[in-house]
């Protein structure tokens, strides 16, 4: 290859060889890295395991009398639509707003947190706070409100 400096060719060869070695080690490793990112099945906070559930599983708990849904999105999103009966506890304001929500949450009851979907971390951040405050029976609806709404499950709010 005329015109390409030898140092660039050497660097390219080293990069390719190193990549092949890394890929090979990942393939044979018992704990290899996944090729495609997959959400975990649960979140572990201290000694508390918080399962991530899909909307169908979350829906099973909607009317059981022991479960409270908590929407961690902002007030505007909550007003546009939320799971029927869900409490609003926006993640950015969770510490300030928690005292107004606390009387409505049973420490021994199940709490299902949700936000805007798989890429959203607001429900997970709120779960950390709730664990610190003594709540143990938590779940996170990882698909988020858009998937709940798309599934046709009960919704309150304007939903446009």
OpenMM code with the backbone's topology and positions (N, CA, C; nanometers):
from openmm import Vec3, app, unit

residues = "UNK UNK UNK UNK UNK UNK UNK UNK UNK UNK UNK UNK UNK UNK UNK UNK UNK UNK UNK UNK UNK UNK UNK UNK UNK UNK UNK UNK UNK UNK UNK UNK UNK UNK UNK UNK UNK UNK UNK UNK UNK UNK UNK UNK UNK UNK UNK UNK UNK UNK UNK UNK UNK UNK UNK UNK UNK UNK UNK UNK UNK UNK UNK UNK UNK UNK UNK UNK UNK UNK UNK UNK UNK UNK UNK UNK UNK UNK UNK UNK UNK UNK UNK UNK UNK UNK UNK UNK UNK UNK UNK UNK UNK UNK UNK UNK UNK UNK UNK UNK UNK UNK UNK UNK UNK UNK UNK UNK UNK UNK UNK UNK UNK UNK UNK UNK UNK UNK UNK UNK UNK UNK UNK UNK UNK UNK UNK UNK UNK UNK UNK UNK UNK UNK UNK UNK UNK UNK UNK UNK UNK UNK UNK UNK UNK UNK UNK UNK UNK UNK UNK UNK UNK UNK UNK UNK UNK UNK UNK UNK".split()
positions = [
    Vec3(0.0846, -0.1174, 0.0000),
    Vec3(0.0000, 0.0000, 0.0000),
    Vec3(0.0887, 0.1230, 0.0000),
    Vec3(0.0985, 0.1799, -0.1144),
    Vec3(0.1843, 0.2962, -0.1306),
    Vec3(0.1222, 0.4173, -0.0667),
    Vec3(0.2053, 0.4963, -0.0032),
    Vec3(0.1607, 0.6215, 0.0541),
    Vec3(0.1149, 0.6109, 0.1993),
    Vec3(0.0914, 0.4884, 0.2489),
    Vec3(0.0503, 0.4722, 0.3879),
    Vec3(0.1758, 0.4460, 0.4703),
    Vec3(0.2005, 0.5302, 0.5698),
    Vec3(0.3202, 0.5109, 0.6510),
    Vec3(0.3184, 0.3752, 0.7214),
    Vec3(0.4383, 0.3179, 0.7378),
    Vec3(0.4503, 0.1860, 0.8014),
    Vec3(0.3946, 0.1873, 0.9432),
    Vec3(0.4077, 0.2978, 1.0138),
    Vec3(0.3569, 0.3019, 1.1518),
    Vec3(0.2046, 0.2890, 1.1559),
    Vec3(0.1371, 0.3442, 1.0552),
    Vec3(-0.0092, 0.3328, 1.0502),
    Vec3(-0.0487, 0.1876, 1.0218),
    Vec3(0.0238, 0.1225, 0.9306),
    Vec3(-0.0043, -0.0181, 0.9008),
    Vec3(0.0202, -0.1056, 1.0235),
    Vec3(0.1294, -0.0813, 1.0938),
    Vec3(0.1597, -0.1592, 1.2151),
    Vec3(0.0507, -0.1380, 1.3191),
    Vec3(0.0059, -0.0141, 1.3370),
    Vec3(-0.0990, 0.0147, 1.4346),
    Vec3(-0.2286, -0.0579, 1.3973),
    Vec3(-0.2604, -0.0606, 1.2691),
    Vec3(-0.3812, -0.1284, 1.2230),
    Vec3(-0.3718, -0.2789, 1.2475),
    Vec3(-0.2557, -0.3371, 1.2180),
    Vec3(-0.2353, -0.4810, 1.2410),
    Vec3(-0.2472, -0.5122, 1.3901),
    Vec3(-0.1871, -0.4302, 1.4741),
    Vec3(-0.1941, -0.4521, 1.6190),
    Vec3(-0.3386, -0.4426, 1.6669),
    Vec3(-0.4122, -0.3447, 1.6164),
    Vec3(-0.5523, -0.3280, 1.6564),
    Vec3(-0.6358, -0.4495, 1.6153),
    Vec3(-0.6155, -0.4989, 1.4939),
    Vec3(-0.6909, -0.6149, 1.4463),
    Vec3(-0.6560, -0.7388, 1.5280),
    Vec3(-0.5268, -0.7618, 1.5518),
    Vec3(-0.4843, -0.8790, 1.6296),
    Vec3(-0.5395, -0.8705, 1.7716),
    Vec3(-0.5299, -0.7535, 1.8352),
    Vec3(-0.5803, -0.7371, 1.9712),
    Vec3(-0.7310, -0.7600, 1.9766),
    Vec3(-0.8017, -0.7121, 1.8768),
    Vec3(-0.9466, -0.7321, 1.8717),
    Vec3(-0.9815, -0.8797, 1.8590),
    Vec3(-0.9107, -0.9496, 1.7716),
    Vec3(-0.9366, -1.0932, 1.7545),
    Vec3(-0.9062, -1.1706, 1.8816),
    Vec3(-0.8002, -1.1340, 1.9512),
    Vec3(-0.7682, -1.2000, 2.0786),
    Vec3(-0.8800, -1.1732, 2.1797),
    Vec3(-0.9255, -1.0487, 2.1884),
    Vec3(-1.0333, -1.0141, 2.2809),
    Vec3(-1.1617, -1.0882, 2.2505),
    Vec3(-1.1983, -1.0953, 2.1243),
    Vec3(-1.3195, -1.1669, 2.0841),
    Vec3(-1.3049, -1.3152, 2.1161),
    Vec3(-1.1892, -1.3711, 2.0860),
    Vec3(-1.1654, -1.5126, 2.1151),
    Vec3(-1.1747, -1.5432, 2.2636),
    Vec3(-1.1150, -1.4585, 2.3468),
    Vec3(-1.1230, -1.4784, 2.4919),
    Vec3(-1.2662, -1.4643, 2.5419),
    Vec3(-1.3420, -1.3725, 2.4859),
    Vec3(-1.4806, -1.3547, 2.5263),
    Vec3(-1.5640, -1.4782, 2.4922),
    Vec3(-1.5368, -1.5379, 2.3767),
    Vec3(-1.6117, -1.6561, 2.3341),
    Vec3(-1.5856, -1.7747, 2.4265),
    Vec3(-1.4623, -1.7954, 2.4682),
    Vec3(-1.4293, -1.9126, 2.5509),
    Vec3(-1.4474, -1.8875, 2.6996),
    Vec3(-1.4635, -1.7639, 2.7399),
    Vec3(-1.4793, -1.7313, 2.8814),
    Vec3(-1.6160, -1.7766, 2.9318),
    Vec3(-1.6222, -1.8386, 3.0508),
    Vec3(-1.7516, -1.8802, 3.1043),
    Vec3(-1.8411, -1.7604, 3.1389),
    Vec3(-1.7826, -1.6453, 3.1633),
    Vec3(-1.8603, -1.5241, 3.1943),
    Vec3(-1.8382, -1.4188, 3.0871),
    Vec3(-1.8395, -1.4588, 2.9629),
    Vec3(-1.8169, -1.3656, 2.8530),
    Vec3(-1.9202, -1.2540, 2.8487),
    Vec3(-1.8816, -1.1457, 2.7881),
    Vec3(-1.9728, -1.0325, 2.7731),
    Vec3(-2.0747, -1.0623, 2.6645),
    Vec3(-2.1999, -1.0203, 2.6837),
    Vec3(-2.3006, -1.0449, 2.5796),
    Vec3(-2.2723, -0.9591, 2.4566),
    Vec3(-2.3095, -1.0088, 2.3409),
    Vec3(-2.2897, -0.9356, 2.2163),
    Vec3(-2.3896, -0.8226, 2.2049),
    Vec3(-2.5073, -0.8452, 2.2614),
    Vec3(-2.6132, -0.7442, 2.2588),
    Vec3(-2.6518, -0.7164, 2.4029),
    Vec3(-2.6641, -0.5885, 2.4382),
    Vec3(-2.7012, -0.5539, 2.5746),
    Vec3(-2.8411, -0.6032, 2.6063),
    Vec3(-2.8541, -0.6671, 2.7189),
    Vec3(-2.9852, -0.7112, 2.7658),
    Vec3(-3.0060, -0.6553, 2.9062),
    Vec3(-3.1264, -0.6055, 2.9315),
    Vec3(-3.1567, -0.5553, 3.0652),
    Vec3(-3.1479, -0.6691, 3.1642),
    Vec3(-3.1039, -0.6400, 3.2846),
    Vec3(-3.0997, -0.7454, 3.3866),
    Vec3(-3.2412, -0.7869, 3.4255),
    Vec3(-3.2543, -0.9046, 3.4847),
    Vec3(-3.3845, -0.9535, 3.5287),
    Vec3(-3.4234, -0.8937, 3.6632),
    Vec3(-3.3213, -0.8439, 3.7337),
    Vec3(-3.3498, -0.7841, 3.8628),
    Vec3(-3.2434, -0.6811, 3.8970),
    Vec3(-3.2809, -0.5940, 3.9864),
    Vec3(-3.1912, -0.4930, 4.0385),
    Vec3(-3.1646, -0.5339, 4.1824),
    Vec3(-3.0399, -0.5307, 4.2255),
    Vec3(-3.0072, -0.5668, 4.3629),
    Vec3(-2.9581, -0.4422, 4.4346),
    Vec3(-3.0284, -0.4060, 4.5411),
    Vec3(-2.9931, -0.2903, 4.6222),
    Vec3(-2.9673, -0.3419, 4.7625),
    Vec3(-2.8408, -0.3451, 4.8006),
    Vec3(-2.8067, -0.4046, 4.9299),
    Vec3(-2.8448, -0.5513, 4.9266),
    Vec3(-2.9334, -0.5895, 5.0178),
    Vec3(-2.9802, -0.7284, 5.0227),
    Vec3(-3.1186, -0.7448, 4.9593),
    Vec3(-3.1703, -0.6379, 4.9014),
    Vec3(-3.3046, -0.6408, 4.8433),
    Vec3(-3.2958, -0.6664, 4.6934),
    Vec3(-3.3675, -0.7686, 4.6494),
    Vec3(-3.3750, -0.8007, 4.5078),
    Vec3(-3.5045, -0.7429, 4.4527),
    Vec3(-3.4914, -0.6624, 4.3474),
    Vec3(-3.6062, -0.5956, 4.2873),
    Vec3(-3.6227, -0.6492, 4.1455),
    Vec3(-3.7228, -0.7354, 4.1240),
    Vec3(-3.7411, -0.7896, 3.9885),
    Vec3(-3.7877, -0.6842, 3.8895),
    Vec3(-3.7401, -0.6959, 3.7669),
    Vec3(-3.7892, -0.6149, 3.6563),
    Vec3(-3.8934, -0.6991, 3.5850),
    Vec3(-4.0147, -0.6469, 3.5757),
    Vec3(-4.1245, -0.7229, 3.5171),
    Vec3(-4.1764, -0.6514, 3.3926),
    Vec3(-4.2407, -0.7276, 3.3062),
    Vec3(-4.3007, -0.6672, 3.1872),
    Vec3(-4.4415, -0.6189, 3.2217),
    Vec3(-4.5058, -0.5514, 3.1284),
    Vec3(-4.6374, -0.4934, 3.1563),
    Vec3(-4.7433, -0.6002, 3.1846),
    Vec3(-4.7332, -0.7151, 3.1201),
    Vec3(-4.8317, -0.8211, 3.1432),
    Vec3(-4.8250, -0.8704, 3.2876),
    Vec3(-4.7039, -0.8906, 3.3388),
    Vec3(-4.6870, -0.9342, 3.4774),
    Vec3(-4.7345, -0.8251, 3.5733),
    Vec3(-4.6986, -0.7000, 3.5456),
    Vec3(-4.7416, -0.5885, 3.6309),
    Vec3(-4.8944, -0.5796, 3.6326),
    Vec3(-4.9569, -0.5995, 3.5174),
    Vec3(-5.1023, -0.5909, 3.5081),
    Vec3(-5.1716, -0.6929, 3.5972),
    Vec3(-5.1088, -0.8085, 3.6194),
    Vec3(-5.1666, -0.9113, 3.7060),
    Vec3(-5.1899, -0.8591, 3.8479),
    Vec3(-5.1122, -0.7595, 3.8896),
    Vec3(-5.1201, -0.7080, 4.0259),
    Vec3(-5.2087, -0.5831, 4.0377),
    Vec3(-5.2629, -0.5342, 3.9279),
    Vec3(-5.3324, -0.4056, 3.9273),
    Vec3(-5.4461, -0.3975, 4.0297),
    Vec3(-5.5295, -0.4962, 4.0363),
    Vec3(-5.6478, -0.4900, 4.1223),
    Vec3(-5.6426, -0.5872, 4.2397),
    Vec3(-5.5232, -0.6251, 4.2841),
    Vec3(-5.5151, -0.7246, 4.3912),
    Vec3(-5.5307, -0.6653, 4.5315),
    Vec3(-5.5366, -0.5331, 4.5431),
    Vec3(-5.5549, -0.4703, 4.6733),
    Vec3(-5.4294, -0.4619, 4.7587),
    Vec3(-5.3212, -0.5218, 4.7129),
    Vec3(-5.1955, -0.5205, 4.7891),
    Vec3(-5.0849, -0.4451, 4.7162),
    Vec3(-5.1133, -0.3993, 4.5956),
    Vec3(-5.0102, -0.3391, 4.5117),
    Vec3(-5.0414, -0.1934, 4.4821),
    Vec3(-4.9377, -0.1112, 4.4904),
    Vec3(-4.9500, 0.0302, 4.4545),
    Vec3(-4.8528, 0.0561, 4.3403),
    Vec3(-4.9002, 0.1225, 4.2367),
    Vec3(-4.8147, 0.1631, 4.1260),
    Vec3(-4.7640, 0.3039, 4.1535),
    Vec3(-4.6359, 0.3265, 4.1243),
    Vec3(-4.5751, 0.4577, 4.1446),
    Vec3(-4.5120, 0.5024, 4.0137),
    Vec3(-4.5604, 0.6152, 3.9636),
    Vec3(-4.5118, 0.6750, 3.8397),
    Vec3(-4.3984, 0.7707, 3.8754),
    Vec3(-4.2794, 0.7473, 3.8208),
    Vec3(-4.1626, 0.8297, 3.8546),
    Vec3(-4.1320, 0.9356, 3.7492),
    Vec3(-4.2198, 0.9490, 3.6502),
    Vec3(-4.2003, 1.0508, 3.5467),
    Vec3(-4.2393, 1.1882, 3.6009),
    Vec3(-4.2147, 1.2915, 3.5235),
    Vec3(-4.2470, 1.4269, 3.5710),
    Vec3(-4.3985, 1.4502, 3.5704),
    Vec3(-4.4389, 1.5599, 3.6342),
    Vec3(-4.5820, 1.5894, 3.6506),
    Vec3(-4.6560, 1.6021, 3.5177),
    Vec3(-4.5919, 1.6616, 3.4183),
    Vec3(-4.6577, 1.6793, 3.2888),
    Vec3(-4.6890, 1.5440, 3.2253),
    Vec3(-4.5935, 1.4522, 3.2287),
    Vec3(-4.6162, 1.3188, 3.1715),
    Vec3(-4.7240, 1.2448, 3.2503),
    Vec3(-4.7185, 1.2559, 3.3818),
    Vec3(-4.8192, 1.1914, 3.4669),
    Vec3(-4.9583, 1.2428, 3.4322),
    Vec3(-4.9715, 1.3748, 3.4141),
    Vec3(-5.1006, 1.4350, 3.3811),
    Vec3(-5.1521, 1.3888, 3.2458),
    Vec3(-5.0605, 1.3669, 3.1518),
    Vec3(-5.1012, 1.3208, 3.0182),
    Vec3(-5.1588, 1.1799, 3.0223),
    Vec3(-5.1143, 1.0995, 3.1175),
    Vec3(-5.1645, 0.9636, 3.1299),
    Vec3(-5.0751, 0.8816, 3.2204),
    Vec3(-5.1374, 0.7933, 3.2985),
    Vec3(-5.0622, 0.7073, 3.3898),
    Vec3(-5.1448, 0.5815, 3.4181),
    Vec3(-5.0795, 0.4826, 3.4775),
    Vec3(-5.1475, 0.3597, 3.5160),
    Vec3(-5.2614, 0.3974, 3.6111),
    Vec3(-5.3775, 0.3374, 3.5905),
    Vec3(-5.4930, 0.3677, 3.6758),
    Vec3(-5.4570, 0.3504, 3.8237),
    Vec3(-5.4783, 0.4557, 3.9005),
    Vec3(-5.4536, 0.4515, 4.0441),
    Vec3(-5.3102, 0.4778, 4.0863),
    Vec3(-5.2217, 0.5012, 3.9912),
    Vec3(-5.0797, 0.5208, 4.0248),
    Vec3(-5.0579, 0.6523, 4.0990),
    Vec3(-4.9650, 0.6487, 4.1925),
    Vec3(-4.9214, 0.7694, 4.2617),
    Vec3(-4.8114, 0.8353, 4.1809),
    Vec3(-4.8008, 0.9664, 4.1918),
    Vec3(-4.6940, 1.0390, 4.1238),
    Vec3(-4.5823, 1.0686, 4.2230),
    Vec3(-4.4626, 1.0217, 4.1913),
    Vec3(-4.3427, 1.0518, 4.2699),
    Vec3(-4.2287, 1.0768, 4.1708),
    Vec3(-4.2260, 1.1979, 4.1132),
    Vec3(-4.1249, 1.2275, 4.0107),
    Vec3(-3.9835, 1.2099, 4.0643),
    Vec3(-3.9028, 1.1372, 3.9936),
    Vec3(-3.7670, 1.1040, 4.0397),
    Vec3(-3.6842, 1.2276, 4.0762),
    Vec3(-3.6835, 1.3333, 3.9953),
    Vec3(-3.5985, 1.4463, 4.0323),
    Vec3(-3.6390, 1.5125, 4.1644),
    Vec3(-3.7637, 1.4945, 4.2045),
    Vec3(-3.8139, 1.5574, 4.3270),
    Vec3(-3.8497, 1.4551, 4.4335),
    Vec3(-3.7992, 1.3343, 4.4223),
    Vec3(-3.8456, 1.2249, 4.5077),
    Vec3(-3.8283, 1.2508, 4.6567),
    Vec3(-3.7151, 1.3088, 4.6976),
    Vec3(-3.6943, 1.3322, 4.8409),
    Vec3(-3.7918, 1.4365, 4.8952),
    Vec3(-3.8140, 1.5436, 4.8183),
    Vec3(-3.9042, 1.6502, 4.8630),
    Vec3(-4.0496, 1.6043, 4.8631),
    Vec3(-4.0876, 1.5233, 4.7644),
    Vec3(-4.2274, 1.4837, 4.7489),
    Vec3(-4.2643, 1.3584, 4.8280),
    Vec3(-4.1643, 1.2820, 4.8730),
    Vec3(-4.1949, 1.1557, 4.9399),
    Vec3(-4.2861, 1.1727, 5.0623),
    Vec3(-4.2655, 1.2734, 5.1481),
    Vec3(-4.3538, 1.2849, 5.2653),
    Vec3(-4.5025, 1.2925, 5.2302),
    Vec3(-4.5389, 1.3486, 5.1156),
    Vec3(-4.6797, 1.3548, 5.0781),
    Vec3(-4.7314, 1.2214, 5.0238),
    Vec3(-4.6412, 1.1366, 4.9758),
    Vec3(-4.6790, 1.0063, 4.9193),
    Vec3(-4.6715, 0.8963, 5.0253),
    Vec3(-4.5846, 0.9117, 5.1219),
    Vec3(-4.5595, 0.8081, 5.2218),
    Vec3(-4.6856, 0.7530, 5.2890),
    Vec3(-4.7813, 0.8380, 5.3303),
    Vec3(-4.9006, 0.7820, 5.3957),
    Vec3(-4.9815, 0.6874, 5.3064),
    Vec3(-4.9616, 0.6966, 5.1772),
    Vec3(-5.0367, 0.6136, 5.0831),
    Vec3(-4.9657, 0.4834, 5.0483),
    Vec3(-4.8409, 0.4694, 5.0916),
    Vec3(-4.7620, 0.3496, 5.0611),
    Vec3(-4.7542, 0.2590, 5.1838),
    Vec3(-4.7866, 0.1333, 5.1642),
    Vec3(-4.7764, 0.0343, 5.2709),
    Vec3(-4.6369, -0.0274, 5.2660),
    Vec3(-4.5619, -0.0176, 5.3743),
    Vec3(-4.4256, -0.0742, 5.3758),
    Vec3(-4.4254, -0.2239, 5.3498),
    Vec3(-4.5328, -0.2910, 5.3848),
    Vec3(-4.5399, -0.4359, 5.3658),
    Vec3(-4.6069, -0.4734, 5.2332),
    Vec3(-4.6710, -0.3774, 5.1681),
    Vec3(-4.7371, -0.4043, 5.0409),
    Vec3(-4.6398, -0.4009, 4.9247),
    Vec3(-4.6852, -0.4447, 4.8097),
    Vec3(-4.6036, -0.4464, 4.6884),
    Vec3(-4.6112, -0.3096, 4.6208),
    Vec3(-4.4976, -0.2623, 4.5728),
    Vec3(-4.4915, -0.1358, 4.5002),
    Vec3(-4.4285, -0.1630, 4.3644),
    Vec3(-4.4982, -0.1220, 4.2594),
    Vec3(-4.4446, -0.1363, 4.1240),
    Vec3(-4.4142, 0.0038, 4.0717),
    Vec3(-4.2864, 0.0277, 4.0457),
    Vec3(-4.2395, 0.1565, 3.9957),
    Vec3(-4.2265, 0.1498, 3.8442),
    Vec3(-4.2508, 0.2620, 3.7791),
    Vec3(-4.2303, 0.2662, 3.6346),
    Vec3(-4.1965, 0.4074, 3.5912),
    Vec3(-4.1417, 0.4163, 3.4700),
    Vec3(-4.1140, 0.5470, 3.4099),
    Vec3(-4.1472, 0.5390, 3.2607),
    Vec3(-4.0589, 0.5876, 3.1757),
    Vec3(-4.0910, 0.6017, 3.0330),
    Vec3(-4.0497, 0.4850, 2.9452),
    Vec3(-3.9833, 0.3846, 2.9986),
    Vec3(-3.9464, 0.2704, 2.9168),
    Vec3(-3.8104, 0.2149, 2.9503),
    Vec3(-3.7631, 0.1197, 2.8709),
    Vec3(-3.6381, 0.0486, 2.8994),
    Vec3(-3.5144, 0.1377, 2.9134),
    Vec3(-3.5121, 0.2492, 2.8456),
    Vec3(-3.3943, 0.3368, 2.8522),
    Vec3(-3.3999, 0.4325, 2.9711),
    Vec3(-3.5127, 0.4391, 3.0374),
    Vec3(-3.5342, 0.5325, 3.1479),
    Vec3(-3.4869, 0.4697, 3.2786),
    Vec3(-3.4152, 0.5464, 3.3591),
    Vec3(-3.3632, 0.4956, 3.4865),
    Vec3(-3.4297, 0.5589, 3.6077),
    Vec3(-3.5339, 0.6387, 3.5877),
    Vec3(-3.5965, 0.7084, 3.7003),
    Vec3(-3.6594, 0.6112, 3.8009),
    Vec3(-3.7213, 0.5041, 3.7540),
    Vec3(-3.7813, 0.4070, 3.8455),
    Vec3(-3.6734, 0.3389, 3.9291),
    Vec3(-3.5607, 0.3076, 3.8675),
    Vec3(-3.4508, 0.2441, 3.9407),
    Vec3(-3.3946, 0.3376, 4.0468),
    Vec3(-3.3777, 0.4644, 4.0134),
    Vec3(-3.3254, 0.5619, 4.1102),
    Vec3(-3.4219, 0.5789, 4.2271),
    Vec3(-3.5505, 0.5784, 4.1996),
    Vec3(-3.6501, 0.5903, 4.3060),
    Vec3(-3.6515, 0.4638, 4.3912),
    Vec3(-3.6296, 0.3484, 4.3294),
    Vec3(-3.6239, 0.2226, 4.4051),
    Vec3(-3.5114, 0.2271, 4.5084),
    Vec3(-3.3963, 0.2836, 4.4719),
    Vec3(-3.2861, 0.2961, 4.5672),
    Vec3(-3.3310, 0.3732, 4.6909),
    Vec3(-3.4011, 0.4833, 4.6704),
    Vec3(-3.4487, 0.5635, 4.7835),
    Vec3(-3.5455, 0.4831, 4.8693),
    Vec3(-3.6407, 0.4146, 4.8073),
    Vec3(-3.7400, 0.3390, 4.8828),
    Vec3(-3.6760, 0.2266, 4.9643),
    Vec3(-3.5749, 0.1635, 4.9100),
    Vec3(-3.5041, 0.0597, 4.9866),
    Vec3(-3.4375, 0.1224, 5.1087),
    Vec3(-3.3755, 0.2365, 5.0913),
    Vec3(-3.3123, 0.3060, 5.2039),
    Vec3(-3.4143, 0.3422, 5.3117),
    Vec3(-3.5383, 0.3649, 5.2717),
    Vec3(-3.6434, 0.4030, 5.3651),
    Vec3(-3.7163, 0.2824, 5.4246),
    Vec3(-3.6727, 0.1613, 5.3892),
    Vec3(-3.7286, 0.0408, 5.4506),
    Vec3(-3.8259, -0.0392, 5.3673),
    Vec3(-3.8535, 0.0019, 5.2473),
    Vec3(-3.9451, -0.0741, 5.1610),
    Vec3(-3.8708, -0.1920, 5.0999),
    Vec3(-3.9344, -0.3073, 5.1001),
    Vec3(-3.8658, -0.4281, 5.0539),
    Vec3(-3.9356, -0.4991, 4.9388),
    Vec3(-4.0659, -0.4817, 4.9266),
    Vec3(-4.1419, -0.5533, 4.8234),
    Vec3(-4.1639, -0.4614, 4.7036),
    Vec3(-4.0584, -0.4494, 4.6235),
    Vec3(-4.0608, -0.3601, 4.5085),
    Vec3(-4.0449, -0.4381, 4.3790),
    Vec3(-4.1019, -0.3837, 4.2734),
    Vec3(-4.0825, -0.4335, 4.1372),
    Vec3(-4.0665, -0.3115, 4.0476),
    Vec3(-4.0029, -0.3305, 3.9350),
    Vec3(-3.9916, -0.2246, 3.8360),
    Vec3(-4.0511, -0.2757, 3.7054),
    Vec3(-4.1465, -0.1999, 3.6525),
    Vec3(-4.2067, -0.2336, 3.5235),
    Vec3(-4.1150, -0.1739, 3.4169),
    Vec3(-4.0208, -0.2550, 3.3713),
    Vec3(-3.9148, -0.2088, 3.2828),
    Vec3(-3.9607, -0.1566, 3.1482),
    Vec3(-4.0734, -0.2048, 3.0988),
    Vec3(-4.1233, -0.1601, 2.9687),
    Vec3(-4.1761, -0.0172, 2.9741),
    Vec3(-4.2129, 0.0272, 3.0936),
    Vec3(-4.2596, 0.1635, 3.1121),
    Vec3(-4.4025, 0.1885, 3.0680),
    Vec3(-4.4462, 0.3108, 3.0937),
    Vec3(-4.5849, 0.3482, 3.0645),
    Vec3(-4.6229, 0.3363, 2.9170),
    Vec3(-4.5355, 0.3744, 2.8223),
    Vec3(-4.5777, 0.3606, 2.6816),
    Vec3(-4.6190, 0.2177, 2.6456),
    Vec3(-4.5493, 0.1182, 2.6976),
    Vec3(-4.5854, -0.0211, 2.6681),
    Vec3(-4.7172, -0.0586, 2.7365),
    Vec3(-4.7386, -0.0076, 2.8577),
    Vec3(-4.8643, -0.0307, 2.9301),
    Vec3(-4.9813, 0.0234, 2.8478),
    Vec3(-4.9648, 0.1458, 2.8014),
    Vec3(-5.0689, 0.2112, 2.7234),
    Vec3(-5.0929, 0.1363, 2.5917),
    Vec3(-4.9851, 0.0976, 2.5263),
    Vec3(-4.9960, 0.0253, 2.3987),
    Vec3(-5.0684, -0.1085, 2.4162),
    Vec3(-5.0495, -0.1711, 2.5336),
    Vec3(-5.1148, -0.2995, 2.5602),
    Vec3(-5.2647, -0.2828, 2.5868),
    Vec3(-5.3093, -0.1587, 2.6034),
    Vec3(-5.4509, -0.1342, 2.6265),
    Vec3(-5.4941, -0.1526, 2.7710),
    Vec3(-5.3999, -0.1504, 2.8632),
    Vec3(-5.4326, -0.1653, 3.0049),
    Vec3(-5.4892, -0.0339, 3.0591),
    Vec3(-5.5598, -0.0393, 3.1731),
    Vec3(-5.6280, 0.0784, 3.2265),
    Vec3(-5.5366, 0.1982, 3.2531),
    Vec3(-5.5806, 0.3124, 3.2021),
    Vec3(-5.5032, 0.4372, 3.2081),
    Vec3(-5.5943, 0.5482, 3.2601),
    Vec3(-5.5363, 0.6395, 3.3357),
    Vec3(-5.6050, 0.7616, 3.3782),
    Vec3(-5.5278, 0.8803, 3.3248),
    Vec3(-5.5923, 0.9954, 3.3187),
    Vec3(-5.5281, 1.1164, 3.2681),
    Vec3(-5.5820, 1.1477, 3.1309),
    Vec3(-5.5315, 1.2531, 3.0725),
    Vec3(-5.5854, 1.2964, 2.9445),
    Vec3(-5.5544, 1.2012, 2.8311),
    Vec3(-5.4381, 1.1354, 2.8340),
    Vec3(-5.3901, 1.0446, 2.7276),
    Vec3(-5.4121, 1.1014, 2.5882),
    Vec3(-5.4216, 1.2312, 2.5807),
    Vec3(-5.4375, 1.3063, 2.4545),
    Vec3(-5.5494, 1.2490, 2.3771),
] * unit.nanometer
topology = app.Topology()
chain = topology.addChain("A")
for resn in residues:
    res = topology.addResidue(resn, chain)
    for name in ("N", "CA", "C"):
        topology.addAtom(name, app.Element.getBySymbol(name[0]), res)
